[in-house]
Amino acid sequence: MLNIFNYGFIVRGIEVGLIIGAIAPLIGIFLVLRRYSLIADTLSHVSLAGVAVGLLLKINPLITVIASAVGASVVIERLRLSKRIYGESALSIFLSGSLALAIVLISVANGFSVDLFNYLFGSIVTVKTADVYIILTIGILILLTVIAFYKELVYITFDEEAARVGGIPTRFINTLLIILTAFTVAVAIPIVGILLISALIVIPVVAALQLRRSFIKTILYAEVISIFSVLSGIIGSFYLNLSAGGVIVLINLFILLLTFSFQKYIFPQSKMSI
């Protein structure tokens, strides 16, 4: 059997996978509980336009993806807060609009390329050493930010109105959350791909919620599920010669089905507590 650690792209993929596997459910728990999961899917489509811009201008697509995702997230949140457009409508507009822009840019660049397909479905081959450092830096920033604003994030997740009355700057915290989501989506694209990134953010959290534990324990279970699926997906895809992103998501779905099937027999009913 081949020693996968002899291949530099596998090592880089695993390093990035560990980072992404850790931060995705950390952000996903707040999105799922607030029924705002569609934001990840919307920002992934925005990121497709960012990838197209990067490939067209011949610069690192990760940089243009981060810029486009963060910029779109701020605009989406401002539209939502303005009350002029419902939150779901803003997401739908950006999802379709960014996809249309991406298609036009791809047409200008003379169609799909191998690089673009790698970003669509995920490919650890696309991960460069510079990307590892960028993703590590962003991952640390996301982790530190969540730790710093943990109480505020939890408060607005369960009762935003009470948080506002209690003096918490809910507008700032909401904007911060959506920006963190944009960063998470952007850095996860090289491993999972644009079309599958929302699954990595949402599915481990949904699976962990079936275990009906406290908020902290739910995050920890989601972390374990996410990291396990990413690592096993990368290793499995190497030996089976399959797309890493697809394998990772299928493993997540399999774990979710297991939790659905056995939670009432193995895990007693209990209410979530903070």
C-alpha positions, 0 to 999 in steps of 0.5 A, spaced: 500 500 500 502 506 498 504 511 503 500 517 502 504 521 506 510 521 501 506 526 497 506 533 498 499 535 496 496 529 501 500 532 507 497 539 505 490 537 504 490 533 511 493 540 514 488 544 511 482 539 512 484 539 519 483 546 520 477 546 515 474 540 519 475 544 526 472 551 524 466 549 519 461 546 525 464 552 529 460 557 525 455 552 522 452 551 529 450 558 530 447 558 522 443 551 523 440 554 530 438 560 527 435 557 521 440 561 516 443 555 513 442 557 506 447 563 507 453 558 506 450 556 500 449 563 497 456 565 499 459 558 496 455 561 489 458 568 490 465 564 491 464 561 484 464 568 481 470 570 485 474 563 483 472 566 476 475 572 477 481 569 480 482 565 474 481 570 469 486 575 472 491 569 473 491 571 481 491 566 486 483 564 486 483 564 494 484 571 495 479 573 490 474 568 493 475 571 500 474 578 498 468 576 494 465 572 499 466 577 505 464 583 501 457 579 499 456 577 506 456 585 508 452 587 503 447 581 504 447 583 512 445 590 510 440 589 506 437 584 511 437 589 516 434 595 512 428 591 512 427 593 505 428 586 502 427 580 506 433 575 508 431 569 504 430 574 498 436 577 499 440 570 499 436 568 493 438 574 489 445 574 491 445 566 489 442 567 482 446 574 481 453 571 483 451 565 479 449 569 473 456 573 473 460 567 474 457 564 468 459 570 464 466 571 466 467 563 465 464 565 458 469 570 457 475 566 459 473 561 454 469 556 458 470 551 464 477 549 465 480 543 469 482 548 475 475 551 475 472 544 476 477 542 481 474 548 485 467 546 483 468 539 486 474 540 491 481 537 489 486 537 494 491 538 488 489 545 488 492 546 495 499 550 495 503 551 500 501 559 500 494 557 501 496 553 507 498 559 511 493 563 509 487 558 511 491 557 517 491 564 519 484 565 517 482 559 521 486 562 528 482 568 527 475 565 526 477 561 532 479 567 537 473 571 534 468 565 536 471 565 543 471 572 544 464 573 542 462 566 544 456 569 549 454 574 545 453 569 539 450 564 543 445 569 546 443 572 539 442 565 537 437 563 542 433 569 543 435 575 539 430 580 541 432 579 549 439 580 547 438 587 544 434 589 550 440 586 554 444 591 551 448 586 546 450 590 540 446 585 535 447 588 529 454 588 530 454 580 532 450 579 526 455 582 521 460 579 525 457 572 524 456 572 517 463 575 515 466 569 519 461 564 515 464 568 509 471 566 511 469 559 512 466 558 506 472 561 502 477 557 505 473 550 505 473 551 497 479 547 496 478 541 499 470 540 499 468 544 493 464 550 491 458 546 490 459 542 497 461 546 502 454 548 505 454 540 507 460 540 511 458 546 515 451 544 516 451 536 516 456 535 522 452 540 526 445 537 524 448 530 526 450 532 533 444 535 534 441 528 534 445 526 540 441 531 544 446 534 549 448 541 551 450 546 547 458 545 548 457 538 547 454 538 541 459 543 538 464 538 540 460 532 537 460 536 531 467 537 531 469 530 531 464 528 526 467 534 521 474 532 522 473 525 522 469 525 515 474 530 512 480 526 514 477 519 512 474 522 506 481 525 504 485 518 505 479 514 502 479 518 496 486 518 495 486 510 495 479 509 491 481 515 486 475 519 487 473 526 488 475 528 496 469 533 496 464 528 494 467 522 499 467 527 505 460 529 504 457 522 503 461 520 510 457 526 513 451 523 510 452 516 512 454 519 520 447 523 519 443 517 517 446 513 523 444 518 528 437 518 525 437 511 526 440 510 533 439 516 537 432 514 540 435 507 542 442 509 544 441 517 546 436 518 551 431 524 550 434 531 554 433 538 552 439 542 550 443 547 555 448 552 554 
